[in-house]
């Protein structure tokens, strides 16, 4: 006898297929914490049966839309793109949609994004913002990346101060004696500012000659390259070690110096920040301080979807590590 196929499997069918309770299946479908093994069993059963969540009924029952806004300035920067990818994966694994809002660093666009979150009754926001006058309001659940908006709003970041320390220590360990820190910075204060502080603290404690060079990101880039040009004399660059606040800036500096026959890393050793990988070569674009992007995304999603008193207003600072990428003398 031919067995009938259930064209509309229910949560009960998923529970029976997985061998788990209906309550456990419900937790997985609604993005609530369960054991890894149980989650895998439920996900396998869902895939086998072709179970589809009725999001409309689910939303009516729970008073949620199961949508989270990701407010970011751009996807042109690899760090933002990698972060968006990881955030989307984390949200999808909990049964949530990621609604991407790109602001292009425009304060008005950032404010309109939050208005859209309210009007569409989204369940929360994970944001990386640059507006100095951004108004969030109390009705929106929010977790920020790298920037403190309010003492009651959780912020997730990498350990930027430690990253600056690691970069300075590594350059000194590899024989550099005149160091340069370069940063293209926002006018908004945030966690990335601590990279410079960590770098300077090591140089000062070890009595190392150093200079810090800060540029604002909404100003022309010409002064950066003019500075580099002005400090090349007779085929030598005045500094033998450079720490850049991003891998993108590091790549620009490497290209500029290389075009002027300054050898990297023989004459100048260089470390960036972020841990960006060239997808064509599957290698780091430079020696770098790697941010734990996947862990940052997972932490932000966990805090947003499972808020409690311990995370309200918390600054969650995640560890970084140094990675050799060919622009230092290992």
N, C-alpha and C positions, 0 to 999 in steps of 0.2 A: 504494500500500500504506500502511495506517495505521501510523504509528510508535508503538511501545510506549512508554508513560511509566513511568519507574522510580519505583515507589511508595515505595521505601526508598533514596533516594540516599545514597551513601557519601562519605567524604572524598576518595576517588579521583575520584568524579564531580565534586565541587567543584573539585578541582585541574584536571581536564580543561576544565571550563566556564570557569574563571578564566584558564587558560593559565599557571598558576604551578605550582611544584613542590609535591609532597605535604608536604614539610617546612615550606614557607611557610604552607600552609593549616593545618597542625597548630599552628604558632605563633600564628596569628590565633585559632583556636578555643580555645587554651589561655591566651590573654591575654598572650602573650609579645611583646616589642617587634618590630615590623616597620615598613617604610616606609609612609607614609600612603597612597600610591597602591596598593600591594599589598594593604593592609588593605581599601581600598574595593572592589577587584576581588573579593576573597574574599567580602566581605559581600554584594556584588551577586549573586554566583553562589549563595550560600547562600539568599538570598531568592528567586531565580528557580527554583531546584530544590526549595525547600521542605525543605532539609536540616535535620534535627533532631539535636542532640547527645544521645547516649545518656549521660546524666549518671551513671547507676549504673555502667556499664562504665568510664566515664572516671575516676570516683572510685576504683574498685578498682585500675585500672592505675596511677594517679598517687599513690595514698594521700592524696588530698585530697577535701574535700567541696565545694569551689568555692562556699563560703558565707563571708561576712564580716559580723560583727556591727557595727551602728552603735549605740553607746551614747550617748544624749543625754538631757538633763534634761527637755526639753519640745519640742513643736512649736508652742506658742502664740506664742513669740517668732519674728518673721519671719526673723531671722538663722539660727536653728536650722532652720527649715523650708526656707529656700533652700539651706543647706548640705547638708541631707539629700537634697534633690532632686538636687543636683549630684553628691554621692557615689554615689547610686544609679545615675545615668546612667553615671558612670565605671566602676563595677563591672560593670554589665550589658554595657558595650562590651568588657570583657575576659572575658566568659563567666562572671561570678560573680553569685551572688544576694546581695542586701543583706537582712539580717535586722535589723529595727528593734527596739530595746529602749528604751522610754521609762521613765525612773526617777523623774520628778517631784521631783528634787533630794533623793531619799531615799538616804542612805548604804547602808542595808541592801539596797535595790533595786539599787544599783550593784554591790555585792558579789555578789548573787545572779545578776546578769547575767553576770559573769565566770565564775561556777560553771557556768552554762548553756552558755557558750562551750566550756568544757572537756568537759562531759558530751556535747555534741553534736559534738565534734571539729571545730569551725569552724576555718577557716584563718587567722583573725586578727580583730582588733578595731580600729576607729577610734572613739575615745572623747573626749567632752567631759564631764569628771567634776567633782564637787564634794565628794566624800567626803574628809575629812582623813586617814582611816586605811585607805584603799583598798589591798588586797593583790592584786597582779596575778599574781605568780609567774613563773617562768622558762619555763613551757611554752607561754605565749601570745605570739604575735606581735602587737604593738600599736603604733599611732601615735596620739598625742594631738593635740588641737586646743586651743591657748591655755594649756595647763597642763603644767608639768614634773613628771612622776611620779617619774622616776629618771634618773640621768645616762646610763643605757644605752638609754633609750626616746626615740625621735625625737619632736619636737614641731613642729607646723606652726602658724604664726600670721601675722597681718598685722603690719606695722611699726608697732606701737602708739605707741612713743616719737615716731616721725616724724609720726604722725597728730596727736598732741598739739601738736607744734611747728607743723604746718601750720594747725591751727585757731587757735592764738594769733596767729600771724603774719597770717593773713587778717583776723581781727577788728581787729587793730591797723592793718593796711593800710587798712581800710575806715573808720577814724576812731574806733574804740572806745578809751576811755581808762580805764575801770574795769571789769575783767573778773571773771567768776565761772565756776568749774568745778564742775559738779555730777555726782556719780556715785552710783548705787546699786551697791554693791560686795558681792562674796561675801567670806566670812571666809577663803576659800582664796586664797592668793597665786597669781597667774598673769600671763600676758603683758599682759592688759588694764590692769593696774595702771600700766603704763608710760605710758599716755595722760596721766595727771596729771603725771608727771615731765617729759614733753616739753613740756606746756603751761606748767608752772611755770618751766622753764629759760629759755623765751623771755621770759616776763614779767619775770623777774629780770634777764636780760641787757639788757633795754630799759627797765628801771626803770619798769615799768607797775604801777599799783595793781591788785591782784587778791586773790581769796579762793577757797579750795577747800572744797567742801562734800561730805562723804562720808556715805552712809547704807548700812547693811547690809541686804541683800535679804530677810532673814527677819524684819525688823522692820516695824512699821506705816509707811505712807507719809505719815501726817498731818504729821510734822515737816517734810517737804519743802515742803508747801504752806503750812504755818505760817510757815516762813522767808520764802517769797515774799511772803506777806501782810504780814509785819512790816517788809518793806523797800520797801513802796509808800507814798509820801507825796505828798499833793496831786496825785494822778494821774500821778506819776512813779516809775519803778522806780530804785533806787539804782545799779544796774549797767546799762551800755549795751551790754555784750557778754557772751553766755553760751555756754559750750561744755559740752555734755552727753555723757556717755560712751556713749549709745545714742540712736538715732532715736526709740525708744519714749518714753524719758524726755523727749527734746526735744519730742515731740508733746504730752505731758502739760503741760509748762511753757508751750508756746505757747497751748494751750487755756485754761489758768488765767489767764495774763496778758491774753489777748484778752477773756475774760469780765469783766475789770476795766478794760477800755478802755485797756490798754497796747498801743500799736500795734507790731506786728512787720512789717517791720524798721525802721520810722521812728523809734521810740523805743528799741527794744532789738533788736539783731541776734543771731541765734542759729545755732549750728552743732551738728549731732549727729554720730553715728558709726555706721557700718555700710553706708550706701548703700541703704536700703530704698525700694522703689518702690511707690507706690499702684497696685494692679492695675486700679482703676476709671478712673483718669486717666492712667496710664502716666507719672506724674511722680514725682520724688523727694518724699518727705513733708516734707523740709526741706533746707536747705543742709547738707552732710554730708561726712564723711571716708569715702570708699567703700572697703570691703574687697574684695579680689579673690577673691570666694567661689568662683567656678569654678576658678581657679588653685589655691586652697587645697585644694579637693577633689581635683583631679587630682594635685597633689603628694603628698597623703596616701596616695592609692591607689597611686601609683608606688612610694613608699617601702615600703609594706606588702607589695606583691606582688613587688617586685624589690629586696630588701634587699641591702646590701653594706656593706663596712667604712666607706665614706665617709658613710653616713647613720645609722649606729648612734649613738644619743645626740645626733644633730644637732638644732640649733634652726634650722629653716628659716623665715626671716623675709621675707615677701613685701611688695612695695611697695604703698602706698596713694596715693590722690589726693583732692584737694578737688573737690567738685562743688557748683555753685550750685543751690539749690532754692527760692529765693523768700523765704528768711528772713534774707537779707543784702542789703546795698545794692550790688549790682553795677552 
